[in-house]
Amino acid sequence: TGTYGNLGYNNFRGPGSVTLDTSLTRSFKIRERATLQLRGEAFNLPNKANFANPGSSLFSTSSFGVITSTGTYDPRIIQLAMKLLF
């Protein structure tokens, strides 16, 4: 009890994580010296639950290999911006 035995390296693996951050920008020429810029950004676009790694303490039989929480990822965030350059 409390030893790894004959397991190889990296045998305890957690679930994968998926995040996708993207941004779109468009510039419009209003006059000769003025430009309007529109920008949209999205963080964690799929809004998938990314779980934390399972418990790896060999001395705790009740939580070993059990995922008890989600990771520290933010929820989906979308922001829009408009900028006037002159």
Stockholm file with secondary structure:
# STOCKHOLM 1.0

chainA/1-86         TGTYGNLGYNNFRGPGSVTLDTSLTRSFKIRERATLQLRGEAFNLPNKANFANPGSSLFSTSSFGVITSTGTYDPRIIQLAMKLLF
#=GR chainA/1-86 SS CCSCTTCCTTCCCCCCCCCCCEEEEEEEECSSSCEEEEEEEEESTTCCCCBCCCBCCTTCTTTBTCCCSBCSCCCCEEEEEEEEEC
#=GC SS_cons        CCSCTTCCTTCCCCCCCCCCCEEEEEEEECSSSCEEEEEEEEESTTCCCCBCCCBCCTTCTTTBTCCCSBCSCCCCEEEEEEEEEC
//
